Amino acid sequence: MRDFYATMAQVLPVLLLALIWESRYLQELRGEHRVTRRDDPANGVRFWTKPRVRIYGFTAAGAIVVTTALCFLVLAGALHDGVWLRVAVMCGLALALASLLFRICVELIKATR
């Protein structure tokens, strides 16, 4: 099981970098004007307004960092392996991968319109 936590401790930070700092995501987000559909029926966003993107970004990044910290604590011997811990780490990985897949899909759709 130590290999599982060692692998996750290496993979999760890379996924976090891919989500937040790669592909000029933050620069593009800063430059976007995201108004709701209510204010602009033609070009407004349905759900992902900037405040919601901010909350989701902090939540996802925080969850990935906490998951990575759990892996380090297991590797350091401060936490013992258990089913609950493996489930928590897998949930952190699933969140990171789902977020990355969503971003990839959005970028592909934007690029091919």
Biopython code that builds the backbone (N, CA, C, O; Angstrom):
import numpy as np
from Bio.PDB.StructureBuilder import StructureBuilder

atoms = [
    (1, "MET", "N", (0.806, -1.205, 0.000)),
    (1, "MET", "CA", (0.000, 0.000, 0.000)),
    (1, "MET", "C", (0.851, 1.272, 0.000)),
    (1, "MET", "O", (0.379, 2.333, -0.409)),
    (2, "ARG", "N", (2.084, 1.169, 0.451)),
    (2, "ARG", "CA", (2.934, 2.365, 0.454)),
    (2, "ARG", "C", (3.136, 2.888, -0.962)),
    (2, "ARG", "O", (3.250, 4.096, -1.169)),
    (3, "ASP", "N", (3.181, 1.985, -1.935)),
    (3, "ASP", "CA", (3.328, 2.424, -3.328)),
    (3, "ASP", "C", (2.130, 3.252, -3.775)),
    (3, "ASP", "O", (2.282, 4.213, -4.529)),
    (4, "PHE", "N", (0.942, 2.882, -3.313)),
    (4, "PHE", "CA", (-0.271, 3.632, -3.645)),
    (4, "PHE", "C", (-0.134, 5.076, -3.170)),
    (4, "PHE", "O", (-0.365, 6.008, -3.940)),
    (5, "TYR", "N", (0.241, 5.265, -1.906)),
    (5, "TYR", "CA", (0.349, 6.611, -1.351)),
    (5, "TYR", "C", (1.525, 7.378, -1.958)),
    (5, "TYR", "O", (1.434, 8.587, -2.168)),
    (6, "ALA", "N", (2.613, 6.689, -2.236)),
    (6, "ALA", "CA", (3.759, 7.355, -2.868)),
    (6, "ALA", "C", (3.397, 7.832, -4.271)),
    (6, "ALA", "O", (3.768, 8.934, -4.675)),
    (7, "THR", "N", (2.677, 7.004, -5.003)),
    (7, "THR", "CA", (2.250, 7.394, -6.352)),
    (7, "THR", "C", (1.283, 8.568, -6.293)),
    (7, "THR", "O", (1.416, 9.521, -7.059)),
    (8, "MET", "N", (0.312, 8.505, -5.389)),
    (8, "MET", "CA", (-0.654, 9.603, -5.259)),
    (8, "MET", "C", (0.030, 10.897, -4.830)),
    (8, "MET", "O", (-0.343, 11.979, -5.285)),
    (9, "ALA", "N", (1.030, 10.790, -3.956)),
    (9, "ALA", "CA", (1.749, 11.985, -3.506)),
    (9, "ALA", "C", (2.520, 12.635, -4.651)),
    (9, "ALA", "O", (2.843, 13.821, -4.579)),
    (10, "GLN", "N", (2.816, 11.886, -5.693)),
    (10, "GLN", "CA", (3.493, 12.451, -6.861)),
    (10, "GLN", "C", (2.508, 12.920, -7.924)),
    (10, "GLN", "O", (2.737, 13.937, -8.579)),
    (11, "VAL", "N", (1.424, 12.193, -8.098)),
    (11, "VAL", "CA", (0.468, 12.481, -9.173)),
    (11, "VAL", "C", (-0.414, 13.684, -8.845)),
    (11, "VAL", "O", (-0.656, 14.525, -9.711)),
    (12, "LEU", "N", (-0.892, 13.775, -7.619)),
    (12, "LEU", "CA", (-1.837, 14.843, -7.268)),
    (12, "LEU", "C", (-1.265, 16.253, -7.458)),
    (12, "LEU", "O", (-1.970, 17.103, -8.003)),
    (13, "PRO", "N", (-0.035, 16.545, -7.043)),
    (13, "PRO", "CA", (0.494, 17.895, -7.311)),
    (13, "PRO", "C", (0.621, 18.209, -8.802)),
    (13, "PRO", "O", (0.433, 19.353, -9.214)),
    (14, "VAL", "N", (0.936, 17.207, -9.600)),
    (14, "VAL", "CA", (1.026, 17.426, -11.049)),
    (14, "VAL", "C", (-0.354, 17.768, -11.611)),
    (14, "VAL", "O", (-0.484, 18.658, -12.452)),
    (15, "LEU", "N", (-1.380, 17.061, -11.147)),
    (15, "LEU", "CA", (-2.743, 17.371, -11.589)),
    (15, "LEU", "C", (-3.163, 18.764, -11.135)),
    (15, "LEU", "O", (-3.832, 19.485, -11.875)),
    (16, "LEU", "N", (-2.773, 19.143, -9.926)),
    (16, "LEU", "CA", (-3.082, 20.486, -9.435)),
    (16, "LEU", "C", (-2.425, 21.549, -10.308)),
    (16, "LEU", "O", (-3.049, 22.559, -10.633)),
    (17, "LEU", "N", (-1.188, 21.329, -10.685)),
    (17, "LEU", "CA", (-0.516, 22.265, -11.592)),
    (17, "LEU", "C", (-1.227, 22.335, -12.939)),
    (17, "LEU", "O", (-1.391, 23.415, -13.505)),
    (18, "ALA", "N", (-1.643, 21.191, -13.445)),
    (18, "ALA", "CA", (-2.350, 21.173, -14.731)),
    (18, "ALA", "C", (-3.670, 21.922, -14.636)),
    (18, "ALA", "O", (-4.072, 22.586, -15.592)),
    (19, "LEU", "N", (-4.342, 21.827, -13.512)),
    (19, "LEU", "CA", (-5.638, 22.491, -13.358)),
    (19, "LEU", "C", (-5.515, 23.998, -13.199)),
    (19, "LEU", "O", (-6.287, 24.750, -13.793)),
    (20, "ILE", "N", (-4.565, 24.436, -12.413)),
    (20, "ILE", "CA", (-4.529, 25.844, -12.025)),
    (20, "ILE", "C", (-3.560, 26.667, -12.866)),
    (20, "ILE", "O", (-3.934, 27.728, -13.365)),
    (21, "TRP", "N", (-2.340, 26.210, -13.033)),
    (21, "TRP", "CA", (-1.327, 27.086, -13.612)),
    (21, "TRP", "C", (-1.023, 26.846, -15.076)),
    (21, "TRP", "O", (-0.445, 27.717, -15.727)),
    (22, "GLU", "N", (-1.382, 25.727, -15.604)),
    (22, "GLU", "CA", (-1.082, 25.459, -17.008)),
    (22, "GLU", "C", (-2.151, 26.057, -17.919)),
    (22, "GLU", "O", (-3.237, 26.415, -17.463)),
    (23, "SER", "N", (-1.848, 26.155, -19.148)),
    (23, "SER", "CA", (-2.750, 26.566, -20.237)),
    (23, "SER", "C", (-3.331, 27.965, -20.055)),
    (23, "SER", "O", (-4.426, 28.252, -20.538)),
    (24, "ARG", "N", (-2.619, 28.814, -19.376)),
    (24, "ARG", "CA", (-3.036, 30.216, -19.219)),
    (24, "ARG", "C", (-4.465, 30.349, -18.708)),
    (24, "ARG", "O", (-5.152, 31.314, -19.042)),
    (25, "TYR", "N", (-4.915, 29.408, -17.914)),
    (25, "TYR", "CA", (-6.297, 29.406, -17.433)),
    (25, "TYR", "C", (-6.615, 30.652, -16.614)),
    (25, "TYR", "O", (-7.646, 31.290, -16.829)),
    (26, "LEU", "N", (-5.741, 30.999, -15.681)),
    (26, "LEU", "CA", (-6.024, 32.148, -14.822)),
    (26, "LEU", "C", (-5.999, 33.460, -15.599)),
    (26, "LEU", "O", (-6.794, 34.357, -15.321)),
    (27, "GLN", "N", (-5.091, 33.583, -16.573)),
    (27, "GLN", "CA", (-5.051, 34.804, -17.379)),
    (27, "GLN", "C", (-6.317, 34.932, -18.226)),
    (27, "GLN", "O", (-6.881, 36.020, -18.347)),
    (28, "GLU", "N", (-6.757, 33.828, -18.805)),
    (28, "GLU", "CA", (-7.983, 33.863, -19.605)),
    (28, "GLU", "C", (-9.192, 34.187, -18.739)),
    (28, "GLU", "O", (-10.067, 34.955, -19.140)),
    (29, "LEU", "N", (-9.235, 33.601, -17.560)),
    (29, "LEU", "CA", (-10.355, 33.842, -16.657)),
    (29, "LEU", "C", (-10.400, 35.302, -16.221)),
    (29, "LEU", "O", (-11.476, 35.892, -16.125)),
    (30, "ARG", "N", (-9.236, 35.882, -15.959)),
    (30, "ARG", "CA", (-9.171, 37.288, -15.558)),
    (30, "ARG", "C", (-9.716, 38.192, -16.662)),
    (30, "ARG", "O", (-10.379, 39.190, -16.379)),
    (31, "GLY", "N", (-9.437, 37.844, -17.914)),
    (31, "GLY", "CA", (-9.861, 38.677, -19.030)),
    (31, "GLY", "C", (-11.302, 38.477, -19.463)),
    (31, "GLY", "O", (-11.847, 39.301, -20.198)),
    (32, "GLU", "N", (-11.925, 37.397, -19.020)),
    (32, "GLU", "CA", (-13.303, 37.119, -19.440)),
    (32, "GLU", "C", (-14.297, 37.989, -18.686)),
    (32, "GLU", "O", (-14.108, 38.313, -17.514)),
    (33, "HIS", "N", (-15.342, 38.351, -19.379)),
    (33, "HIS", "CA", (-16.456, 39.062, -18.765)),
    (33, "HIS", "C", (-17.608, 38.067, -18.684)),
    (33, "HIS", "O", (-18.252, 37.784, -19.694)),
    (34, "ARG", "N", (-17.874, 37.535, -17.498)),
    (34, "ARG", "CA", (-18.876, 36.482, -17.326)),
    (34, "ARG", "C", (-20.134, 37.054, -16.681)),
    (34, "ARG", "O", (-20.196, 37.218, -15.462)),
    (35, "VAL", "N", (-21.113, 37.349, -17.487)),
    (35, "VAL", "CA", (-22.397, 37.800, -16.960)),
    (35, "VAL", "C", (-23.385, 36.642, -17.042)),
    (35, "VAL", "O", (-23.215, 35.721, -17.841)),
    (36, "THR", "N", (-24.406, 36.702, -16.215)),
    (36, "THR", "CA", (-25.385, 35.618, -16.187)),
    (36, "THR", "C", (-26.324, 35.699, -17.385)),
    (36, "THR", "O", (-26.414, 36.734, -18.046)),
    (37, "ARG", "N", (-27.007, 34.622, -17.652)),
    (37, "ARG", "CA", (-28.002, 34.593, -18.739)),
    (37, "ARG", "C", (-29.125, 35.589, -18.470)),
    (37, "ARG", "O", (-29.713, 36.140, -19.400)),
    (38, "ARG", "N", (-29.413, 35.811, -17.213)),
    (38, "ARG", "CA", (-30.475, 36.751, -16.868)),
    (38, "ARG", "C", (-30.122, 38.159, -17.341)),
    (38, "ARG", "O", (-30.983, 38.887, -17.835)),
    (39, "ASP", "N", (-28.850, 38.541, -17.187)),
    (39, "ASP", "CA", (-28.409, 39.876, -17.592)),
    (39, "ASP", "C", (-28.120, 39.978, -19.084)),
    (39, "ASP", "O", (-28.300, 41.040, -19.681)),
    (40, "ASP", "N", (-27.672, 38.881, -19.690)),
    (40, "ASP", "CA", (-27.351, 38.859, -21.118)),
    (40, "ASP", "C", (-27.824, 37.527, -21.704)),
    (40, "ASP", "O", (-27.063, 36.561, -21.737)),
    (41, "PRO", "N", (-29.083, 37.471, -22.170)),
    (41, "PRO", "CA", (-29.630, 36.202, -22.658)),
    (41, "PRO", "C", (-28.866, 35.600, -23.836)),
    (41, "PRO", "O", (-28.900, 34.384, -24.024)),
    (42, "ALA", "N", (-28.193, 36.403, -24.618)),
    (42, "ALA", "CA", (-27.509, 35.881, -25.801)),
    (42, "ALA", "C", (-26.136, 35.298, -25.477)),
    (42, "ALA", "O", (-25.788, 34.231, -25.980)),
    (43, "ASN", "N", (-25.356, 35.979, -24.649)),
    (43, "ASN", "CA", (-23.966, 35.570, -24.420)),
    (43, "ASN", "C", (-23.635, 35.248, -22.966)),
    (43, "ASN", "O", (-22.483, 34.944, -22.656)),
    (44, "GLY", "N", (-24.600, 35.308, -22.085)),
    (44, "GLY", "CA", (-24.330, 35.078, -20.667)),
    (44, "GLY", "C", (-24.069, 33.621, -20.349)),
    (44, "GLY", "O", (-24.453, 32.727, -21.104)),
    (45, "VAL", "N", (-23.410, 33.391, -19.217)),
    (45, "VAL", "CA", (-23.133, 32.026, -18.777)),
    (45, "VAL", "C", (-24.302, 31.521, -17.940)),
    (45, "VAL", "O", (-24.963, 32.296, -17.249)),
    (46, "ARG", "N", (-24.546, 30.226, -18.007)),
    (46, "ARG", "CA", (-25.672, 29.647, -17.274)),
    (46, "ARG", "C", (-25.347, 29.466, -15.794)),
    (46, "ARG", "O", (-26.163, 29.805, -14.937)),
    (47, "PHE", "N", (-24.185, 28.944, -15.490)),
    (47, "PHE", "CA", (-23.887, 28.594, -14.103)),
    (47, "PHE", "C", (-22.536, 29.120, -13.624)),
    (47, "PHE", "O", (-22.439, 29.633, -12.510)),
    (48, "TRP", "N", (-21.500, 29.002, -14.443)),
    (48, "TRP", "CA", (-20.138, 29.267, -13.995)),
    (48, "TRP", "C", (-19.792, 30.755, -14.032)),
    (48, "TRP", "O", (-18.970, 31.195, -14.836)),
    (49, "THR", "N", (-20.430, 31.515, -13.154)),
    (49, "THR", "CA", (-20.062, 32.916, -12.986)),
    (49, "THR", "C", (-18.723, 32.978, -12.240)),
    (49, "THR", "O", (-18.291, 31.984, -11.657)),
    (50, "LYS", "N", (-18.077, 34.129, -12.258)),
    (50, "LYS", "CA", (-16.761, 34.234, -11.617)),
    (50, "LYS", "C", (-16.784, 33.889, -10.124)),
    (50, "LYS", "O", (-15.878, 33.196, -9.660)),
    (51, "PRO", "N", (-17.778, 34.340, -9.353)),
    (51, "PRO", "CA", (-17.787, 33.924, -7.938)),
    (51, "PRO", "C", (-17.899, 32.404, -7.765)),
    (51, "PRO", "O", (-17.276, 31.840, -6.866)),
    (52, "ARG", "N", (-18.671, 31.752, -8.603)),
    (52, "ARG", "CA", (-18.789, 30.291, -8.505)),
    (52, "ARG", "C", (-17.504, 29.602, -8.939)),
    (52, "ARG", "O", (-17.104, 28.601, -8.345)),
    (53, "VAL", "N", (-16.858, 30.131, -9.968)),
    (53, "VAL", "CA", (-15.570, 29.572, -10.401)),
    (53, "VAL", "C", (-14.545, 29.739, -9.283)),
    (53, "VAL", "O", (-13.747, 28.834, -9.037)),
    (54, "ARG", "N", (-14.559, 30.878, -8.608)),
    (54, "ARG", "CA", (-13.631, 31.133, -7.506)),
    (54, "ARG", "C", (-13.847, 30.130, -6.374)),
    (54, "ARG", "O", (-12.890, 29.541, -5.871)),
    (55, "ILE", "N", (-15.102, 29.937, -5.975)),
    (55, "ILE", "CA", (-15.411, 29.000, -4.891)),
    (55, "ILE", "C", (-15.012, 27.582, -5.276)),
    (55, "ILE", "O", (-14.398, 26.871, -4.480)),
    (56, "TYR", "N", (-15.356, 27.167, -6.493)),
    (56, "TYR", "CA", (-15.005, 25.817, -6.924)),
    (56, "TYR", "C", (-13.491, 25.643, -7.009)),
    (56, "TYR", "O", (-12.963, 24.603, -6.613)),
    (57, "GLY", "N", (-12.795, 26.646, -7.519)),
    (57, "GLY", "CA", (-11.339, 26.565, -7.624)),
    (57, "GLY", "C", (-10.676, 26.417, -6.269)),
    (57, "GLY", "O", (-9.789, 25.581, -6.098)),
    (58, "PHE", "N", (-11.102, 27.229, -5.297)),
    (58, "PHE", "CA", (-10.545, 27.112, -3.944)),
    (58, "PHE", "C", (-10.870, 25.754, -3.328)),
    (58, "PHE", "O", (-10.020, 25.133, -2.690)),
    (59, "THR", "N", (-12.103, 25.300, -3.525)),
    (59, "THR", "CA", (-12.519, 24.016, -2.954)),
    (59, "THR", "C", (-11.746, 22.858, -3.574)),
    (59, "THR", "O", (-11.236, 21.996, -2.858)),
    (60, "ALA", "N", (-11.659, 22.836, -4.891)),
    (60, "ALA", "CA", (-10.957, 21.742, -5.567)),
    (60, "ALA", "C", (-9.469, 21.757, -5.230)),
    (60, "ALA", "O", (-8.894, 20.715, -4.916)),
    (61, "ALA", "N", (-8.845, 22.924, -5.292)),
    (61, "ALA", "CA", (-7.415, 23.012, -4.968)),
    (61, "ALA", "C", (-7.168, 22.626, -3.515)),
    (61, "ALA", "O", (-6.212, 21.912, -3.213)),
    (62, "GLY", "N", (-8.019, 23.093, -2.625)),
    (62, "GLY", "CA", (-7.880, 22.736, -1.210)),
    (62, "GLY", "C", (-8.026, 21.245, -0.976)),
    (62, "GLY", "O", (-7.264, 20.655, -0.209)),
    (63, "ALA", "N", (-9.001, 20.632, -1.631)),
    (63, "ALA", "CA", (-9.208, 19.189, -1.480)),
    (63, "ALA", "C", (-8.009, 18.401, -2.005)),
    (63, "ALA", "O", (-7.608, 17.406, -1.402)),
    (64, "ILE", "N", (-7.442, 18.838, -3.113)),
    (64, "ILE", "CA", (-6.284, 18.138, -3.675)),
    (64, "ILE", "C", (-5.065, 18.302, -2.768)),
    (64, "ILE", "O", (-4.307, 17.350, -2.578)),
    (65, "VAL", "N", (-4.869, 19.485, -2.210)),
    (65, "VAL", "CA", (-3.741, 19.709, -1.300)),
    (65, "VAL", "C", (-3.909, 18.874, -0.025)),
    (65, "VAL", "O", (-2.945, 18.273, 0.449)),
    (66, "VAL", "N", (-5.116, 18.833, 0.527)),
    (66, "VAL", "CA", (-5.371, 18.023, 1.726)),
    (66, "VAL", "C", (-5.156, 16.543, 1.426)),
    (66, "VAL", "O", (-4.582, 15.823, 2.243)),
    (67, "THR", "N", (-5.610, 16.089, 0.270)),
    (67, "THR", "CA", (-5.405, 14.694, -0.119)),
    (67, "THR", "C", (-3.918, 14.376, -0.238)),
    (67, "THR", "O", (-3.472, 13.314, 0.196)),
    (68, "THR", "N", (-3.158, 15.283, -0.817)),
    (68, "THR", "CA", (-1.709, 15.090, -0.918)),
    (68, "THR", "C", (-1.077, 15.045, 0.470)),
    (68, "THR", "O", (-0.197, 14.225, 0.729)),
    (69, "ALA", "N", (-1.523, 15.919, 1.353)),
    (69, "ALA", "CA", (-0.996, 15.927, 2.722)),
    (69, "ALA", "C", (-1.300, 14.611, 3.436)),
    (69, "ALA", "O", (-0.463, 14.105, 4.184)),
    (70, "LEU", "N", (-2.487, 14.056, 3.213)),
    (70, "LEU", "CA", (-2.816, 12.754, 3.802)),
    (70, "LEU", "C", (-1.847, 11.677, 3.321)),
    (70, "LEU", "O", (-1.408, 10.835, 4.104)),
    (71, "CYS", "N", (-1.519, 11.709, 2.043)),
    (71, "CYS", "CA", (-0.554, 10.739, 1.497)),
    (71, "CYS", "C", (0.804, 10.890, 2.163)),
    (71, "CYS", "O", (1.442, 9.895, 2.505)),
    (72, "PHE", "N", (1.252, 12.128, 2.350)),
    (72, "PHE", "CA", (2.535, 12.361, 3.008)),
    (72, "PHE", "C", (2.507, 11.883, 4.460)),
    (72, "PHE", "O", (3.490, 11.330, 4.953)),
    (73, "LEU", "N", (1.384, 12.096, 5.140)),
    (73, "LEU", "CA", (1.274, 11.650, 6.530)),
    (73, "LEU", "C", (1.336, 10.131, 6.642)),
    (73, "LEU", "O", (1.916, 9.601, 7.589)),
    (74, "VAL", "N", (0.744, 9.433, 5.685)),
    (74, "VAL", "CA", (0.836, 7.969, 5.682)),
    (74, "VAL", "C", (2.274, 7.546, 5.434)),
    (74, "VAL", "O", (2.787, 6.655, 6.111)),
    (75, "LEU", "N", (2.925, 8.178, 4.467)),
    (75, "LEU", "CA", (4.312, 7.824, 4.155)),
    (75, "LEU", "C", (5.255, 8.131, 5.317)),
    (75, "LEU", "O", (6.265, 7.449, 5.494)),
    (76, "ALA", "N", (4.930, 9.149, 6.103)),
    (76, "ALA", "CA", (5.759, 9.508, 7.255)),
    (76, "ALA", "C", (5.450, 8.649, 8.476)),
    (76, "ALA", "O", (6.170, 8.706, 9.473)),
    (77, "GLY", "N", (4.390, 7.857, 8.404)),
    (77, "GLY", "CA", (4.024, 6.999, 9.527)),
    (77, "GLY", "C", (3.125, 7.663, 10.547)),
    (77, "GLY", "O", (2.856, 7.076, 11.594)),
    (78, "ALA", "N", (2.653, 8.867, 10.277)),
    (78, "ALA", "CA", (1.781, 9.574, 11.211)),
    (78, "ALA", "C", (0.336, 9.098, 11.127)),
    (78, "ALA", "O", (-0.410, 9.233, 12.097)),
    (79, "LEU", "N", (-0.068, 8.553, 10.003)),
    (79, "LEU", "CA", (-1.409, 7.981, 9.821)),
    (79, "LEU", "C", (-1.259, 6.534, 9.384)),
    (79, "LEU", "O", (-0.335, 6.176, 8.653)),
    (80, "HIS", "N", (-2.182, 5.719, 9.844)),
    (80, "HIS", "CA", (-2.167, 4.317, 9.438)),
    (80, "HIS", "C", (-3.118, 4.113, 8.272)),
    (80, "HIS", "O", (-4.170, 4.747, 8.190)),
    (81, "ASP", "N", (-2.736, 3.224, 7.379)),
    (81, "ASP", "CA", (-3.555, 2.916, 6.210)),
    (81, "ASP", "C", (-4.885, 2.319, 6.659)),
    (81, "ASP", "O", (-4.948, 1.530, 7.602)),
    (82, "GLY", "N", (-5.924, 2.709, 5.971)),
    (82, "GLY", "CA", (-7.247, 2.161, 6.242)),
    (82, "GLY", "C", (-8.133, 2.364, 5.032)),
    (82, "GLY", "O", (-7.807, 3.125, 4.121)),
    (83, "VAL", "N", (-9.248, 1.675, 5.039)),
    (83, "VAL", "CA", (-10.175, 1.788, 3.911)),
    (83, "VAL", "C", (-10.661, 3.224, 3.771)),
    (83, "VAL", "O", (-10.726, 3.744, 2.656)),
    (84, "TRP", "N", (-11.003, 3.873, 4.873)),
    (84, "TRP", "CA", (-11.506, 5.248, 4.817)),
    (84, "TRP", "C", (-10.480, 6.174, 4.181)),
    (84, "TRP", "O", (-10.830, 7.086, 3.431)),
    (85, "LEU", "N", (-9.200, 5.929, 4.489)),
    (85, "LEU", "CA", (-8.147, 6.790, 3.951)),
    (85, "LEU", "C", (-7.966, 6.568, 2.453)),
    (85, "LEU", "O", (-7.781, 7.523, 1.699)),
    (86, "ARG", "N", (-8.020, 5.314, 2.025)),
    (86, "ARG", "CA", (-7.906, 5.024, 0.591)),
    (86, "ARG", "C", (-9.092, 5.609, -0.171)),
    (86, "ARG", "O", (-8.929, 6.123, -1.278)),
    (87, "VAL", "N", (-10.284, 5.531, 0.418)),
    (87, "VAL", "CA", (-11.470, 6.119, -0.220)),
    (87, "VAL", "C", (-11.310, 7.633, -0.327)),
    (87, "VAL", "O", (-11.636, 8.217, -1.360)),
    (88, "ALA", "N", (-10.812, 8.271, 0.728)),
    (88, "ALA", "CA", (-10.608, 9.726, 0.705)),
    (88, "ALA", "C", (-9.600, 10.121, -0.371)),
    (88, "ALA", "O", (-9.810, 11.098, -1.089)),
    (89, "VAL", "N", (-8.515, 9.370, -0.485)),
    (89, "VAL", "CA", (-7.495, 9.672, -1.494)),
    (89, "VAL", "C", (-8.057, 9.454, -2.894)),
    (89, "VAL", "O", (-7.797, 10.249, -3.797)),
    (90, "MET", "N", (-8.819, 8.393, -3.080)),
    (90, "MET", "CA", (-9.420, 8.140, -4.394)),
    (90, "MET", "C", (-10.453, 9.216, -4.746)),
    (90, "MET", "O", (-10.583, 9.585, -5.913)),
    (91, "CYS", "N", (-11.182, 9.717, -3.756)),
    (91, "CYS", "CA", (-12.129, 10.814, -4.022)),
    (91, "CYS", "C", (-11.384, 12.079, -4.442)),
    (91, "CYS", "O", (-11.828, 12.790, -5.343)),
    (92, "GLY", "N", (-10.260, 12.362, -3.797)),
    (92, "GLY", "CA", (-9.443, 13.507, -4.205)),
    (92, "GLY", "C", (-8.929, 13.352, -5.620)),
    (92, "GLY", "O", (-8.921, 14.309, -6.395)),
    (93, "LEU", "N", (-8.497, 12.144, -5.960)),
    (93, "LEU", "CA", (-8.035, 11.878, -7.324)),
    (93, "LEU", "C", (-9.180, 12.012, -8.322)),
    (93, "LEU", "O", (-9.006, 12.592, -9.394)),
    (94, "ALA", "N", (-10.348, 11.480, -7.975)),
    (94, "ALA", "CA", (-11.509, 11.572, -8.869)),
    (94, "ALA", "C", (-11.903, 13.028, -9.101)),
    (94, "ALA", "O", (-12.232, 13.409, -10.224)),
    (95, "LEU", "N", (-11.872, 13.842, -8.051)),
    (95, "LEU", "CA", (-12.185, 15.268, -8.190)),
    (95, "LEU", "C", (-11.198, 15.946, -9.134)),
    (95, "LEU", "O", (-11.599, 16.723, -10.001)),
    (96, "ALA", "N", (-9.919, 15.658, -8.969)),
    (96, "ALA", "CA", (-8.900, 16.272, -9.830)),
    (96, "ALA", "C", (-9.075, 15.847, -11.282)),
    (96, "ALA", "O", (-9.018, 16.682, -12.185)),
    (97, "LEU", "N", (-9.287, 14.557, -11.511)),
    (97, "LEU", "CA", (-9.433, 14.067, -12.883)),
    (97, "LEU", "C", (-10.719, 14.567, -13.535)),
    (97, "LEU", "O", (-10.719, 14.919, -14.715)),
    (98, "ALA", "N", (-11.818, 14.600, -12.775)),
    (98, "ALA", "CA", (-13.082, 15.095, -13.329)),
    (98, "ALA", "C", (-12.976, 16.580, -13.673)),
    (98, "ALA", "O", (-13.477, 17.014, -14.710)),
    (99, "SER", "N", (-12.331, 17.351, -12.815)),
    (99, "SER", "CA", (-12.146, 18.779, -13.090)),
    (99, "SER", "C", (-11.284, 18.988, -14.322)),
    (99, "SER", "O", (-11.571, 19.851, -15.151)),
    (100, "LEU", "N", (-10.232, 18.200, -14.437)),
    (100, "LEU", "CA", (-9.352, 18.310, -15.598)),
    (100, "LEU", "C", (-10.082, 17.912, -16.876)),
    (100, "LEU", "O", (-9.938, 18.578, -17.902)),
    (101, "LEU", "N", (-10.855, 16.843, -16.828)),
    (101, "LEU", "CA", (-11.621, 16.417, -17.997)),
    (101, "LEU", "C", (-12.632, 17.487, -18.411)),
    (101, "LEU", "O", (-12.793, 17.759, -19.600)),
    (102, "PHE", "N", (-13.308, 18.090, -17.445)),
    (102, "PHE", "CA", (-14.269, 19.151, -17.745)),
    (102, "PHE", "C", (-13.575, 20.329, -18.421)),
    (102, "PHE", "O", (-14.066, 20.858, -19.419)),
    (103, "ARG", "N", (-12.426, 20.738, -17.872)),
    (103, "ARG", "CA", (-11.682, 21.856, -18.469)),
    (103, "ARG", "C", (-11.218, 21.536, -19.877)),
    (103, "ARG", "O", (-11.270, 22.395, -20.757)),
    (104, "ILE", "N", (-10.763, 20.301, -20.102)),
    (104, "ILE", "CA", (-10.328, 19.896, -21.439)),
    (104, "ILE", "C", (-11.494, 19.981, -22.409)),
    (104, "ILE", "O", (-11.345, 20.498, -23.516)),
    (105, "CYS", "N", (-12.651, 19.479, -22.005)),
    (105, "CYS", "CA", (-13.834, 19.515, -22.881)),
    (105, "CYS", "C", (-14.233, 20.948, -23.206)),
    (105, "CYS", "O", (-14.530, 21.263, -24.358)),
    (106, "VAL", "N", (-14.242, 21.815, -22.202)),
    (106, "VAL", "CA", (-14.610, 23.216, -22.428)),
    (106, "VAL", "C", (-13.621, 23.882, -23.377)),
    (106, "VAL", "O", (-14.029, 24.599, -24.291)),
    (107, "GLU", "N", (-12.329, 23.652, -23.173)),
    (107, "GLU", "CA", (-11.316, 24.257, -24.042)),
    (107, "GLU", "C", (-11.416, 23.729, -25.467)),
    (107, "GLU", "O", (-11.247, 24.491, -26.419)),
    (108, "LEU", "N", (-11.687, 22.435, -25.628)),
    (108, "LEU", "CA", (-11.847, 21.870, -26.969)),
    (108, "LEU", "C", (-13.058, 22.461, -27.681)),
    (108, "LEU", "O", (-12.991, 22.788, -28.866)),
    (109, "ILE", "N", (-14.151, 22.596, -26.962)),
    (109, "ILE", "CA", (-15.358, 23.176, -27.566)),
    (109, "ILE", "C", (-15.101, 24.628, -27.956)),
    (109, "ILE", "O", (-15.486, 25.057, -29.043)),
    (110, "LYS", "N", (-14.444, 25.395, -27.061)),
    (110, "LYS", "CA", (-14.138, 26.795, -27.376)),
    (110, "LYS", "C", (-13.217, 26.909, -28.580)),
    (110, "LYS", "O", (-13.389, 27.803, -29.409)),
    (111, "ALA", "N", (-12.254, 26.025, -28.684)),
    (111, "ALA", "CA", (-11.270, 26.105, -29.765)),
    (111, "ALA", "C", (-11.833, 25.681, -31.111)),
    (111, "ALA", "O", (-11.311, 26.088, -32.149)),
    (112, "THR", "N", (-12.878, 24.879, -31.119)),
    (112, "THR", "CA", (-13.395, 24.353, -32.385)),
    (112, "THR", "C", (-14.715, 24.974, -32.801)),
    (112, "THR", "O", (-15.363, 24.465, -33.715)),
    (113, "ARG", "N", (-15.125, 26.031, -32.178)),
    (113, "ARG", "CA", (-16.367, 26.708, -32.584)),
    (113, "ARG", "C", (-16.144, 27.553, -33.786)),
    (113, "ARG", "O", (-17.075, 28.197, -34.270)),
]
sb = StructureBuilder()
sb.init_structure("model")
sb.init_model(0)
sb.init_chain("A")
sb.init_seg("    ")
for serial, (resi, resn, name, xyz) in enumerate(atoms, 1):
    if name == "N":
        sb.init_residue(resn, " ", resi, " ")
    sb.init_atom(name, np.array(xyz, "f"), 0.0, 1.0, " ", f" {name:<3s}", serial, name[0])
structure = sb.get_structure()
